[in-house]
Amino acid sequence: MRPRTSARADAPLPAPRRTVLLAALLAATGPAGCGYGFVRGDDAAAVRLGAIDDLSAEGDLGVVVRRRVRLAVRVAAGAAPVLTGTVRALDDTPAAFQSGFAAMYEQPVEVELRLADAAGRPLWTSGPHRRRALFARGSTPLETESARRAALSEAARAATDDALAALPHSPPKEPTP
């Protein structure tokens, strides 16, 4: 039987604790250096969230865009400007071929955000922002569809980020011509 000893302060951490500590440290500092950040806070424009029109056949890309927008803006109530938008999924196109068949496809998505005052007069528009994501043809139609849906979501998030980057921090007071 070994005698019981207390852990010393200068003793190294056991491997599982060291791994957890390193993962926590990377998770806390990793996003800070990537160049991306949320606009929430006092300097962000306070807006009300309106409808995001989903003009895709899938019907759930509007939810992806709305979630992304909620993370990036400060949501307000009352007479704040209203942020609305439109998302479209365009037809996928073959991007790479193998043995005469398409092996990779490119899935484009287009997002446009609009800001209007409480009376509905347009204040700002992002213009259409189009992003593409690649997906591979699967060995079954179900795998291909799953990869296509993941590419749709990825492209929608990227296009939303592009449109949000153009959003003014303080909404214009007068309608833009």
Secondary structure, 3 states (H helix, E strand, C coil): CCCCCCCCCCCCCCHHHHHHHHHHHHHHHCHHHCCCCCCCCCCCCEEEEEEEEECCCCCCHHHHHHHHHHHHCEECCCCCCEEEEEEEECCCEEEEEECCEEEEEEEEEEEEEEEECCCCCEEEECCCEEEEEEEECCCCHHHHHHHHHHHHHHHHHHHHHHHHHCCCCCCCCCCCC
